[in-house]
Amino acid sequence: MSAVYDLLLRHIDLLTPKTTVLGSAKDLSGEWLSVVKKNELQINTWDWLTAQAYQGHIDNKLITFGLPTTDQLQDRTVILLWPKAKPFAQALIQLIATTAKRCYVVAANDAGGKSIGSACKEFSSSTTKLDSARHCSLWSIDLTPVTKFNWLAMGRSFKWDAADYLTLPGVFSHGSLDSGTSVLLEHLPAPAHGRLLDLGCGSGVIGLSLKKRSPSLEVVLTDVDAFALRSAQLNSMRLALPVEILHSDGLTSIDGRFDFIITNPPFHQGKNTDYQFAQNLFKQAKQHLVKDGQLWLIANRHLGYEEWAQEAFDHVEVMVQEKGFKLICAQEPR
């Protein structure tokens, strides 16, 4: 169970039918689910994995997946599960301040919990630590009112291949092209045609830039993060590059087969290192690639991804090593 929920269960008075729990934390206990169901807490998350974790355990009307809005938080007691990225967390605090005079914030101490008070100082009149347990902290934040809020105004752009790509807060490498994706795009041979999956798409820069180079490509973009999916959707519209955009946990919700699967796979889950995404990808790719299909991925040089790939593919090659990254191509899945 996520320790932040364990801490919140010590404050049952905050957990009422007027409460919205805003954030991402997918490790749920039976005790927490029972309280959510009994007290009809509203769960608002941008993380598809968190939304899935609740589904089947509570009424679906209590779960909202997507970008949180002012209307959703109106007249609600908001408990924010503090995200790892501080600028993203501060943006969420400003959103909450459009409708509430006070909110509650909880986080693991090694993921920002100890410094929530100082991080919220700019947007509050006072901050109070209410409790600390299970290496987590719970804070009460008296908010400075915010009159206007717009997620687009919080976006930042970067340029690649003479095109501007918008990233909303919380999206990986917000406002810049990360080094790994840059190496991938510089060296990946642009497919002329076929069906291509950009897995864990973020802003959509991989799939969209390849679609720009080869308009006949059929491109599908997927991610678990609503801010990433919305960024990709906006970039697709702004660049007039039609693609299909889906939420999916890796390949689990993907139909059909592809000529190319391209990814810069995540290996962090919050503050923890997590290789499950890549390991599942290698195991499941066979069901989603055509006979001569290719899996391309970029990885930090120290990660042994090619060794895992060799367990599932007959042909695995490191194509490029540059700037601390390696570009891997895997073919002929077993």
N, C-alpha and C positions, 0 to 999 in steps of 0.2 A: 504494500500500500504506500502511496505517496505520503510522506511525513507531513506535508502541508495540510492534508485532509485530517490527519490525526490531531494536529494542533487545532484546527477549526472545530472539531468535535468537542473540544473542551469549552467551547463558547456557543452552546446550543441556542442561547438567547438571540444570537445574530442570524440563526438559520430559520427563517420564517417564510411563509408564502410570498412575502414582498421582497425576498432576497434574490439577487442575480449573482451567480458565481461566474466571473469573467476570466477566461484564461485557458491554459493548456496544461493538463497533467492527467495522463491516461491510466495510471495504476490505481484502481479503485477497489476498496474493500466492501464486503457485504454490509458492514455497519454504516459506511458512508452512503452506499446506495440506498439503504433502508431509510436513512434520514432524508435524503434527497426526495425519495418517493413519498414518504409520509408527510413531509413539510412542503412538498411541491416547490422546491427550489428551482429557479430558472437557470439552466446551464447555457452559457453563451461562449462559444469557442470558435477560433479561426483554424483549429487543428482537426483535420478529418479523423485522425487516430483517436483523439479524445471523444469526438462525437460518436464514433463507432463503439468505443468502450462502454458508453452509456446505453446504446441502442439494445433493446430487448430486455433491459432491466428496469427502465422507467418509461413513462408515457412519452412518446415522441414529441408531443406538443411542448414538453419542458426543455427540449434541446433545440438550440439555434446554432447553425453552422454558417459562418460567413464573416464579413467585416462588421464589427459592432457599430451601431448607430445611436444617435441621440434619442430617437424615438423608442428604441428598445430599452433604454435605461431610464426613461422618464418615470419619476415617482417610485424608483426602486432603491433598496439598500444594496449597494454594490460591494462585493468582495473581489478584489483583483488578485489573481495569482500572478505575481510579478515575473515577467519574462526575463530571460537572460540579457537581452540587448537593452541597455539603459535608455538610449534614445527612443526606442519603441515603447518601453514602459512609461516614459514621461509623456509620450503622445497619448497613450491610453488614459493617463491621469488627467490630461487636458480635456479629453473627450468626456470623461465622467464629470468633470467640473462644469460642463454646460448644463447639467441637470440636477446635480447634488451639491449640498453644502459639506458633506462628509462622506468618506468612503473608508474601506478597510483593505489593507494590503498584507499579503502573506508570502513568504519566500523562505527557501533554505538559506541558512546563514552563509554558506559558501557559494550561493548564487545571487548575492545581493541583499539578503535579508538583514544583515547588520547595518547596512548603509541606506536603507529605504528612507529614513528620516531626512538625511542630507540630500538624497536624490530628489525628494519631493519638495524641498525647501522653497524653490523658486515658484512653485505652484500652490503653496499653502500658507495659511496664517499660523498653524501650529501642527506639530506631529507628536504622537505619543506611542511609545511601545507598550502594548497591552499585555503581551505574554511572550515567553520563549520556552520552547520544548522541542524534543526530537531534532535538535540542531536547526530549528526553524524559528522565525520571529513573526509576530502579528502586530501590525501597526494600525492606529487610527489617524486619519489624515483630515484635518479641517481645510477645505479647499478654497482657494481664491477663485471667484466666479469667472468663467470664460463665456463670452457672448456668442462667438462664432467658432465653428470647427469644421474642417473639411479635410478628409484624408488625402485628396489630391494635392492640397496645398502643402502637405507634409512630404510629398514625393520628391525624390531626387533622380536626376537623369545622368546617363553616361552615353558616350558615343562609341559605336563600333561599325566599321565598314560604311561610313558616311550616313549612318542612321542613329537617331536618338532613342534610347530605351529608358522608360520610366520605371523606377522601383519605388513601391510604397514602403512605409515603415515596417520593419520586421522581416523583410525579404532579405535573403542571403546576399551579403556584399552590397548593402543598401547604398546606392548612389555611385557605384563603381563596378567595373568588370573585374572579377577576381582573377588572380594570376593563373589558376588552374584552367579555368574556362578560356582564358586568353591563349594559353598554349594549345589547347584542344582546337580552337577555331583557326589558329594559324597553320596547323599541320594536318587537320582532317581533310581528306579528299572529298570535295563536294559531290554527293551523289547527283546524277543527272535526272533520275526518275525513280519511281518505286514508292513504297510506303515506309515512313520514318517515324519513330517514336522518340521524343525528347522526354526522358524520364527524370522526374524531379526538376522541372523546367525553370523554377525561379521566375525571373523576369521574362523568360521565353527567348532569350537572346540566341541560344544554340539553334533551336528549331526554326525560328523566324529568319535568322541570317542565312540558313541553308535554303529555306523557302525563297528568300530574296534572290539567291544565286541560281536556283533551279525551280522556276515557277511551277513546273509540272509535278514536282514532288507532292505526295499526299502526306501531310504532317499532322501528328497528334502530340499535344503537349499535356503532361500530367504533373500533379503535385498534390501534397496533402495540406498545404497551407493556403488559406483563402486569400491572403494578401498577395501571395505569389500568383495564384490563378487570376486574380483581378488585374495585377500588373501585366501579366501575359495577354489577357483579353484587351486591355487598353492599348498595348503595343501592337497587337494584331490589327486593331481598328485604325490606329494612327498611321501605321505603315501600309495599310491596305493589303495585308497579307493574310488571306483566309486560311485558317487552320482549325482543327478540332481541339477543344480544351476540356479536360476532364479532371475530376478529383479521384485519386486512386492511391491506395497504400501499395507502393511498388507496382507490381504487375497484377495484383489480385483482382482489380475491377476492369482489366483491359481485355477487349475482345479482338479476335482475329490475329493474323500474323503479320510480321513486318520484315522488310528487307534490311532495315537498319534500326538498331536500338542504340541511342547515344545518351550518355549520362556523365555528369560530374557528381558521383554518389555522395550523399552526406555520410559523415562518420562521427557526428556528434549528435547526441540526444540531450538537449539542455546542456548541463555542465559535464555530462558523462560521454565517454567514448563508446560508440556503438557500431559494430561492423555488420549487424544483422541485415541491413538493407542490401549491401553488396553480396553477402553470402546467399541470401534468398534469390537475388537477381541471377546469379550463376546457376542455381538449381532450377529456376523456373523458366529460364530463357528459351529452352528447347521448345516449350509449348507456344512460344510467341514469335519465333523466327521461322522464315521460310527455309527451304532446304539449303540454299546457299547464302543465308542471311549472315549479317555481321553484327557483333556487339562491340561498340567502341566506348571506352571509358578513360577518364583522366583520374589519376590518383597521386597522392603524395608519394614520393620516391621510397619512403621507408615502409610503406604498407605492402604486404605480400599478396596483393590481389591476383597477380598472374598465377601464383601457386594454387589459389582457390579455383581460378578459372580453368586450370589444367585438369581439375577433377571432373569438370563438366563438358569441356571442349577438347577436340582432338588437335586443334591448331590454335595456339596462343602466341602472340608475338608482341614484344615491347617495341613500338614503332619509333618513339622519340623519348629522350630524357633531357629535360631542360628546366631550369629555374626551380629545381627541387621537385619536379613533377615527372611522371611518366605516362605516356599515351599508349594504351593497350588495345589491341584488336584481337577478338576471339571469334573463331569460325568453327563450323562443323560440330555442333553440339551432339553429345552422345545420346 
